[in-house]
Amino acid sequence: MNNLTLNGFSRPLIAYTESMGLSLCFEQYANIGEDIMEIGFNQYSGYVYIALENGIQICSCMGQEVEFLVVDIEDGEETFFDSYEDAEQFMNQLN
């Protein structure tokens, strides 16, 4: 079996639910247009994500609806949003 390396972890190729989640993330990304910093899988949370250069992550857990994540670099607190616009507004308040 072939392995895929994401974020330094080698594991079997992406599973069905992860591929569904990632496709949902790319669907949302197509409407945003920010530069991508990283695409990955968090093996601890089960989230696939597209991390954007502006600090917002487009993510999905187990193929569920897409969420937008902002991590406060000061304290590491994670805040999830239902829309990109809400995440962007929150990011502007942090800066």
C-alpha positions in Angstrom: 0.0 0.0 0.0 1.2 3.5 -0.8 1.7 6.1 1.9 1.0 9.8 1.9 3.1 12.1 3.9 1.2 15.1 5.4 2.7 17.4 8.0 5.6 15.0 8.5 3.4 12.0 9.2 3.5 9.0 6.8 0.2 7.2 6.7 -1.9 5.2 4.2 -3.3 7.2 1.4 -6.2 9.5 2.4 -9.4 7.8 3.5 -12.8 8.3 1.9 -14.2 10.7 4.5 -11.0 12.7 4.5 -11.1 13.0 0.7 -14.8 14.1 0.9 -13.9 16.8 3.5 -10.9 18.0 1.4 -13.1 18.3 -1.7 -15.5 20.4 0.3 -12.6 22.6 1.5 -11.4 23.1 -2.1 -15.0 24.0 -3.1 -15.0 26.8 -0.6 -11.4 27.8 -1.4 -12.4 28.4 -5.1 -14.6 31.3 -3.9 -11.9 32.9 -1.7 -8.7 33.3 -3.7 -6.2 33.8 -0.9 -2.8 32.1 -1.2 -2.5 28.6 0.3 0.2 28.1 2.9 -0.4 24.4 3.6 -2.8 21.6 3.0 -2.9 18.9 5.6 -4.6 16.4 8.0 -4.6 16.7 11.8 -4.4 13.1 13.0 -5.4 14.1 16.5 -8.6 16.0 15.6 -9.5 14.2 12.4 -9.7 17.5 10.5 -8.5 18.0 6.9 -7.6 21.6 6.2 -6.4 24.2 3.8 -4.4 26.8 5.8 -4.4 30.2 4.0 -1.6 32.8 4.1 -4.0 35.2 5.9 -4.2 32.9 9.0 -7.7 31.4 8.3 -8.0 27.7 7.9 -10.8 26.0 5.8 -11.4 22.7 7.5 -13.7 19.7 7.6 -13.9 16.8 10.0 -14.8 13.4 8.6 -16.4 14.8 5.5 -18.8 17.1 7.5 -19.7 20.7 6.6 -16.8 23.1 6.1 -15.8 25.3 9.0 -13.4 28.2 9.1 -10.8 28.2 11.9 -8.9 31.1 13.3 -6.1 30.4 15.9 -5.2 33.3 18.1 -1.4 33.4 17.9 -1.2 35.1 21.4 -2.8 32.3 23.4 -3.5 29.5 20.8 -7.2 29.7 21.3 -9.1 28.2 18.4 -12.4 29.8 17.2 -14.6 28.1 14.5 -16.9 30.0 12.2 -19.6 28.9 9.8 -18.6 31.5 7.1 -15.4 32.8 5.7 -16.6 36.4 6.2 -17.2 35.9 9.9 -13.7 34.4 10.3 -12.2 37.3 8.3 -14.0 39.8 10.5 -12.7 38.1 13.6 -9.2 38.1 12.2 -9.4 41.9 11.6 -10.5 42.4 15.3 -7.4 40.4 16.5 -5.0 42.6 14.6 
